[in-house]
Amino acid sequence: MKQLLLPAIFLCSFLLGSLVQAADLGKGKAALVKGDYATALTEIRPLAEQGDSTAQYYLGVIYKEGQGVAMDEELSHEWLTKSAENGDAQAQMMLGMMYHFGSGVEENMDTARKWYQLAADQGLEEAQTVLVIIAE
């Protein structure tokens, strides 16, 4: 029995690795735009789970908007936070907006400013504009 276990584990890890490598962010984004949410999730989720910040951002948006999944603010926040912490400016901007307006999280302007500032520091013009507006 032990002789069969090692090859089975190797085969499973090989197949799972192949599935993850087969994921394609471009294909996932295109599917998302077309409304093919099943394909989008198939392509984006493995990359997000591997730590791809752009895929994490898109997965956060998918859960925020309920695109092919049940709308889930908690999962959205979780994926957007991972993406933002990995340096994705769009995710930082979206988290700023969520905290600014209390969308799925408790409203907190200090936290909103932090995320806006991180996005602005990367040159995201929308974040720079928001920081000017909220400073007035």
C-alpha positions in Angstrom: 0.0 0.0 0.0 2.8 2.4 0.9 4.3 1.6 -2.6 1.2 3.1 -4.2 0.9 6.1 -2.0 4.1 7.9 -3.1 3.3 7.6 -6.8 -0.2 8.8 -6.2 1.0 11.8 -4.2 3.5 12.6 -7.0 0.8 12.3 -9.7 -1.6 14.5 -7.8 1.0 17.2 -7.2 2.0 17.0 -10.9 -1.6 17.4 -12.0 -2.3 20.3 -9.6 0.9 22.0 -10.7 -0.1 21.6 -14.3 -3.5 23.2 -13.6 -1.9 26.1 -11.8 0.6 26.7 -14.5 -2.1 26.5 -17.1 -3.9 29.5 -15.6 -3.7 32.6 -17.8 -4.5 36.0 -16.4 -5.1 37.5 -19.8 -7.6 34.8 -20.6 -9.3 35.3 -17.2 -9.6 39.1 -17.7 -11.0 38.6 -21.2 -13.5 36.1 -19.9 -14.5 38.5 -17.1 -15.2 41.3 -19.6 -17.3 38.9 -21.7 -19.3 37.8 -18.7 -17.9 34.3 -18.8 -17.5 34.1 -15.1 -16.8 30.4 -14.8 -13.8 30.7 -17.1 -12.7 33.9 -15.4 -12.7 32.1 -12.0 -10.9 29.0 -13.5 -8.1 31.2 -14.8 -7.8 33.9 -12.1 -8.3 31.9 -8.8 -5.2 29.7 -9.1 -3.0 32.7 -9.8 -4.5 34.6 -6.9 -3.9 31.7 -4.6 -0.2 31.7 -5.8 0.1 35.3 -4.8 -0.3 37.2 -8.1 -1.4 40.6 -7.0 -3.3 41.4 -10.2 -5.2 38.1 -10.0 -5.9 38.8 -6.3 -7.4 42.2 -7.3 -9.6 40.7 -9.9 -10.8 38.0 -7.5 -11.6 40.7 -5.0 -13.7 42.5 -7.6 -15.4 39.3 -8.6 -16.6 38.7 -5.0 -17.5 42.4 -4.5 -19.7 42.4 -7.6 -21.0 38.9 -7.2 -19.8 38.0 -10.7 -20.4 34.2 -11.1 -20.3 33.8 -7.3 -22.4 34.9 -4.4 -21.5 38.5 -3.5 -19.2 38.3 -0.5 -17.9 41.5 1.0 -15.6 39.6 3.5 -13.9 37.6 0.8 -13.7 40.6 -1.4 -12.0 42.6 1.4 -9.7 39.6 2.0 -8.5 39.3 -1.6 -8.3 43.1 -2.1 -6.2 43.4 1.0 -3.8 40.7 -0.2 -3.5 42.4 -3.5 -3.0 45.8 -1.9 -0.4 44.5 0.5 1.4 43.0 -2.5 1.6 46.5 -4.1 -1.4 46.6 -6.5 -2.3 50.3 -6.8 -5.9 49.5 -8.1 -6.5 47.3 -5.0 -5.1 50.0 -2.8 -7.5 52.6 -4.4 -10.5 50.2 -4.0 -9.7 49.6 -0.4 -9.4 53.4 0.1 -12.9 53.8 -1.3 -14.3 50.9 0.8 -13.0 52.5 4.0 -14.0 56.0 2.8 -17.6 55.1 2.2 -18.0 52.2 4.6 -18.6 49.7 1.8 -18.3 46.2 3.3 -16.2 47.5 6.1 -16.6 50.0 8.9 -16.0 53.6 7.6 -12.5 54.8 8.7 -11.0 57.8 7.0 -7.6 57.3 8.5 -7.4 53.8 6.9 -8.9 55.2 3.7 -6.2 57.9 3.5 -3.5 55.3 4.1 -4.7 53.2 1.1 -5.3 56.2 -1.1 -1.8 57.5 -0.3 -0.1 54.1 -1.1 -1.9 54.2 -4.5 -1.1 57.8 -5.1 2.6 57.1 -4.3 2.6 54.7 -7.2 1.3 57.4 -9.5 -2.4 56.4 -9.6 -4.0 59.7 -10.6 -7.5 58.9 -9.2 -5.9 58.4 -5.8 -4.0 61.6 -6.0 -7.2 63.5 -7.0 -9.1 62.0 -4.1 -6.4 62.9 -1.6 -6.6 66.6 -2.8 -10.4 66.6 -2.5 -10.5 65.1 1.0 -7.7 67.4 2.2 -9.9 70.5 1.5 
